[in-house]
């Protein structure tokens, strides 16, 4: 089973989710002038399985997903599109804000 590290935050009473694949959690991803620090407080959370991540994503206002598996869940749930996926150091990254 694939594992994820999930951090839940709140902004104006809405759920903001930071999800990354367990195997990349704690790493620094850098590409030219872009950096994602997956050891930062924003990404510190609890380990969850795919089913729990899906449930949270469906009720989130904003999602920051990093890693092949986390991004794949967003696309599977139609919360993002493949063409919107960015890569930092070869690692997929996708962000959405629900309106």
Secondary structure, 3 states (H helix, E strand, C coil): CCEEEEEEEEECCEEEEEEEEHHHCCCEEEECCEEEECCCHHHCCEEEEHHHHHHHHHCCCEEEEECHHHHHHHHHCCCCCHHHCEEECCEEEEEEECC
